[in-house]
Amino acid sequence: MIRLLVVDDAPFIREIVRHALRGSQIEIVGEAEDGHEAVAMAHKLRPDVVLMDIVLPGKSGIDATREVLAVNPAIRVVAFSTNDHETVVMKAIDAGCSSFIVKPFQAAELVAAIEQAAQIKIA
């Protein structure tokens, strides 16, 4: 079972993620609404993967990703956003995100991205 922390400020997006992951081998262990909460929950819950929205109130998903990985580089981060502009994607990858999903997404695409991220090992 893959332990997942979902980070998005929109409750309906978190609900869509919960629905998309039903029946998968992915367990949502927590949900955060902003970047500060994401960092705190990632440290406390130690998920395998964090699904991180890029645009968050308070602290961006990019900054939150850097902080999460600075403390625990074993956590994998999958970025997701409605903005798939090349500079946004590159900032996410440079911050340490394993992959990038564009909203809206298909359930199978989401599950595959999380599963693939969970399999990535630190070199």
Backbone bond lengths (Angstrom), bond angles and torsions (degrees), N, CA, C in turn:
res aa  C-N    CA-C-N  psi(-1)  N-CA   C-N-CA  omega(-1)  CA-C   N-CA-C  phi
1 M - - - 1.455 - - 1.536 109.17 -
2 I 1.312 116.12 130.43 1.463 122.28 178.19 1.524 108.35 -90.91
3 R 1.333 116.30 128.39 1.467 121.89 179.33 1.530 108.86 -91.36
4 L 1.341 116.24 123.52 1.462 122.20 -173.37 1.521 111.89 -122.07
5 L 1.335 116.09 135.76 1.462 123.21 168.88 1.522 106.88 -106.16
6 V 1.332 116.96 124.85 1.462 122.34 -179.89 1.527 108.36 -100.96
7 V 1.335 116.53 127.69 1.455 121.40 -179.19 1.525 109.54 -124.04
8 D 1.327 115.84 110.23 1.458 121.99 175.86 1.518 107.62 -159.35
9 D 1.328 116.62 138.69 1.460 119.85 -178.73 1.523 113.00 -78.79
10 A 1.320 118.42 -10.57 1.466 122.04 -179.17 1.531 110.24 -98.36
11 P 1.333 117.04 114.46 1.467 119.61 180.00 1.532 113.45 -56.46
12 F 1.336 117.64 -35.65 1.467 119.36 -178.39 1.522 111.49 -68.28
13 I 1.327 117.84 -30.26 1.469 120.37 176.50 1.525 109.55 -70.05
14 R 1.324 116.70 -42.00 1.468 118.96 177.38 1.527 110.51 -61.70
15 E 1.324 117.26 -36.17 1.473 121.18 177.03 1.528 110.44 -66.42
16 I 1.317 117.50 -41.37 1.470 121.28 177.67 1.529 109.93 -61.49
17 V 1.325 117.03 -41.35 1.467 120.86 178.28 1.530 109.84 -63.60
18 R 1.335 116.82 -46.61 1.476 119.72 178.62 1.522 110.49 -55.97
19 H 1.329 116.02 -45.87 1.472 120.91 -179.60 1.535 110.89 -63.73
20 A 1.331 116.81 -43.17 1.468 121.25 -177.48 1.526 112.16 -64.26
21 L 1.335 116.62 -27.98 1.464 120.03 -175.82 1.522 113.89 -93.22
22 R 1.329 117.14 -3.85 1.470 119.58 178.54 1.522 109.73 -58.18
23 G 1.323 115.17 135.33 1.459 120.27 177.94 1.516 114.03 83.00
24 S 1.335 117.51 -3.30 1.467 120.46 179.10 1.526 109.29 -91.78
25 Q 1.300 115.72 178.92 1.466 121.96 176.63 1.537 110.11 -94.75
26 I 1.340 115.66 31.76 1.465 121.98 -178.58 1.520 108.20 -118.12
27 E 1.333 115.63 123.82 1.460 121.84 179.99 1.525 109.07 -108.33
28 I 1.328 116.71 123.25 1.460 120.38 175.68 1.528 107.79 -78.65
29 V 1.330 116.28 114.87 1.462 120.76 -177.86 1.527 112.21 -96.75
30 G 1.340 116.86 -10.49 1.450 120.42 178.66 1.514 111.24 -173.66
31 E 1.348 114.84 161.04 1.457 122.04 176.96 1.518 108.35 -134.89
32 A 1.322 116.30 132.86 1.459 122.18 178.91 1.525 109.32 -120.74
33 E 1.337 115.55 149.38 1.464 121.61 -176.72 1.519 113.95 -103.90
34 D 1.342 117.40 -14.23 1.463 119.77 179.83 1.522 109.84 -149.12
35 G 1.315 116.00 173.87 1.458 120.57 -175.97 1.512 114.04 -65.35
36 H 1.331 117.37 -38.53 1.461 120.56 178.97 1.525 110.98 -63.37
37 E 1.332 115.93 -45.88 1.458 121.18 178.93 1.530 110.32 -64.24
38 A 1.322 116.92 -37.67 1.467 121.39 179.16 1.523 111.32 -59.72
39 V 1.322 116.84 -45.42 1.465 120.92 -178.95 1.527 109.75 -64.26
40 A 1.326 116.79 -47.65 1.463 120.76 -179.34 1.528 111.46 -61.10
41 M 1.333 116.74 -44.56 1.459 120.16 -178.18 1.524 111.78 -69.57
42 A 1.323 117.08 -36.14 1.474 119.69 178.56 1.526 110.19 -63.08
43 H 1.329 116.96 -40.01 1.469 120.34 179.25 1.523 110.95 -68.69
44 K 1.318 116.62 -39.64 1.461 121.08 -177.29 1.533 111.97 -74.55
45 L 1.341 116.52 -46.69 1.464 121.42 -172.21 1.529 113.84 -87.19
46 R 1.334 116.95 -22.87 1.467 122.48 -179.29 1.540 112.34 49.63
47 P 1.341 116.90 58.48 1.467 119.37 179.11 1.529 110.88 -70.40
48 D 1.316 115.56 163.93 1.468 120.11 173.95 1.525 109.77 -74.64
49 V 1.356 114.86 -39.36 1.463 121.48 -175.79 1.529 108.68 -136.89
50 V 1.340 115.59 143.61 1.457 122.25 171.58 1.526 107.11 -114.76
51 L 1.334 116.28 126.88 1.462 121.62 172.92 1.521 105.45 -94.44
52 M 1.332 117.12 107.98 1.464 122.96 -166.85 1.524 112.43 -114.03
53 D 1.327 115.60 115.72 1.463 120.29 170.62 1.528 107.22 -65.57
54 I 1.306 117.15 145.39 1.463 121.00 -178.43 1.524 111.18 -82.18
55 V 1.325 117.35 -40.84 1.462 121.63 -177.83 1.525 108.60 -98.00
56 L 1.340 114.69 107.44 1.464 121.44 -178.01 1.524 109.39 -132.10
57 P 1.328 117.20 152.21 1.463 119.15 175.58 1.528 110.77 -72.52
58 G 1.314 115.94 148.19 1.462 121.21 175.10 1.508 114.36 83.32
59 K 1.298 116.95 -60.41 1.468 122.75 -179.01 1.516 107.26 -140.72
60 S 1.318 116.83 128.12 1.465 120.22 -177.01 1.521 111.17 -65.10
61 G 1.312 115.70 160.15 1.454 121.08 175.08 1.520 111.99 -62.92
62 I 1.319 116.88 -30.06 1.469 121.62 177.73 1.535 109.32 -65.32
63 D 1.341 116.30 -50.06 1.465 120.35 -179.97 1.525 111.23 -65.21
64 A 1.331 116.70 -41.07 1.458 120.48 179.14 1.525 110.71 -62.94
65 T 1.324 117.05 -39.79 1.469 121.24 177.78 1.519 110.44 -60.19
66 R 1.320 116.80 -46.77 1.471 120.47 179.50 1.525 111.06 -58.39
67 E 1.335 116.62 -43.35 1.467 120.43 -178.71 1.525 111.95 -67.58
68 V 1.324 116.37 -42.56 1.472 120.36 179.25 1.520 109.77 -60.43
69 L 1.317 116.57 -47.69 1.467 120.59 -175.94 1.525 112.82 -73.27
70 A 1.335 117.74 -25.60 1.465 120.44 177.28 1.528 110.46 -65.03
71 V 1.319 116.47 -35.12 1.460 120.96 -179.07 1.524 111.46 -88.19
72 N 1.332 116.73 -38.52 1.461 119.98 -177.94 1.531 110.01 -138.81
73 P 1.327 117.32 87.74 1.473 120.36 -178.08 1.522 114.31 -68.11
74 A 1.326 118.13 -8.83 1.463 120.49 178.31 1.528 112.31 -76.90
75 I 1.331 116.83 -19.70 1.471 119.73 177.63 1.521 108.22 -71.69
76 R 1.313 116.94 138.47 1.456 122.54 175.83 1.527 108.25 -101.89
77 V 1.317 116.34 140.01 1.459 121.40 -179.23 1.518 109.39 -119.11
78 V 1.336 115.38 126.42 1.463 122.25 173.51 1.523 106.12 -107.49
79 A 1.328 116.59 117.81 1.460 121.35 179.31 1.514 109.45 -83.65
80 F 1.347 115.32 146.50 1.455 117.79 171.37 1.514 109.88 -146.26
81 S 1.334 115.07 144.15 1.459 121.22 -174.02 1.516 109.99 -164.28
82 T 1.316 115.19 159.86 1.470 119.92 173.26 1.525 109.62 -79.72
83 N 1.320 116.76 -18.52 1.460 122.15 -178.97 1.522 109.21 -94.96
84 D 1.335 115.88 109.62 1.471 119.50 179.47 1.527 111.74 -108.60
85 H 1.338 116.40 25.63 1.456 120.15 177.05 1.527 108.83 -60.06
86 E 1.300 116.91 142.85 1.463 122.40 -174.34 1.530 112.67 -53.62
87 T 1.337 117.76 -39.79 1.467 119.18 -178.62 1.529 111.26 -66.64
88 V 1.327 117.72 -35.15 1.469 121.26 178.64 1.526 109.65 -67.74
89 V 1.311 116.42 -45.49 1.466 120.94 179.36 1.528 109.83 -61.47
90 M 1.318 117.45 -44.09 1.472 120.74 -179.14 1.528 111.53 -65.50
91 K 1.338 117.58 -38.08 1.468 120.24 177.01 1.530 110.22 -62.73
92 A 1.328 116.37 -40.47 1.469 120.64 179.42 1.528 110.67 -64.71
93 I 1.307 117.05 -45.18 1.462 121.30 179.69 1.535 110.05 -65.88
94 D 1.336 116.63 -42.33 1.468 120.19 178.59 1.532 111.86 -62.93
95 A 1.331 117.01 -31.21 1.471 121.23 179.21 1.523 111.11 -74.21
96 G 1.340 116.96 -15.42 1.457 120.37 177.55 1.513 115.06 117.89
97 C 1.321 117.67 5.92 1.463 119.98 178.30 1.527 110.04 -66.49
98 S 1.321 115.27 139.48 1.464 121.35 -179.18 1.516 111.83 -75.73
99 S 1.332 116.14 -33.67 1.461 121.01 -179.87 1.517 109.44 -158.43
100 F 1.328 115.15 176.60 1.460 122.22 -175.21 1.526 108.61 -138.52
101 I 1.315 116.61 127.46 1.461 122.18 177.88 1.528 108.32 -115.84
102 V 1.316 116.33 137.82 1.460 121.57 178.66 1.521 109.39 -95.18
103 K 1.330 116.08 132.27 1.467 121.77 173.61 1.519 107.66 -83.79
104 P 1.297 119.94 141.64 1.458 127.12 -4.88 1.532 110.38 -74.51
105 F 1.317 115.88 153.70 1.457 121.55 -176.23 1.525 109.52 -125.23
106 Q 1.320 114.96 160.77 1.461 121.28 173.87 1.531 107.87 -89.18
107 A 1.317 117.34 147.09 1.463 121.78 -179.14 1.529 111.17 -55.48
108 A 1.314 117.28 -44.92 1.475 121.24 -178.40 1.527 110.95 -62.62
109 E 1.321 116.71 -38.08 1.469 121.52 178.54 1.528 110.32 -64.37
110 L 1.323 116.46 -42.04 1.459 121.26 179.81 1.525 110.96 -64.93
111 V 1.315 116.74 -49.15 1.468 121.24 179.65 1.523 110.07 -58.99
112 A 1.320 117.38 -45.93 1.472 121.42 -179.03 1.525 111.54 -61.28
113 A 1.321 117.64 -42.81 1.466 120.90 -178.92 1.525 111.14 -65.01
114 I 1.325 117.04 -41.02 1.466 120.79 179.25 1.525 110.26 -68.11
115 E 1.327 116.86 -43.96 1.466 120.30 178.74 1.531 111.43 -62.03
116 Q 1.330 116.67 -43.05 1.459 120.04 179.41 1.528 110.94 -65.04
117 A 1.318 117.44 -41.43 1.463 120.74 179.42 1.518 110.42 -62.44
118 A 1.326 117.17 -41.15 1.466 121.32 -178.27 1.525 111.99 -63.81
119 Q 1.333 117.24 -23.96 1.470 121.33 -178.38 1.520 113.15 -86.01
120 I 1.341 117.83 -12.14 1.446 121.18 -178.58 1.518 109.23 -73.39
121 K 1.305 116.27 127.16 1.464 122.12 178.83 1.525 109.67 -105.51
122 I 1.323 115.26 153.62 1.444 120.45 178.34 1.519 108.99 -74.61
123 A 1.333 115.22 132.21 1.475 119.58 -178.96 1.514 111.41 -75.22
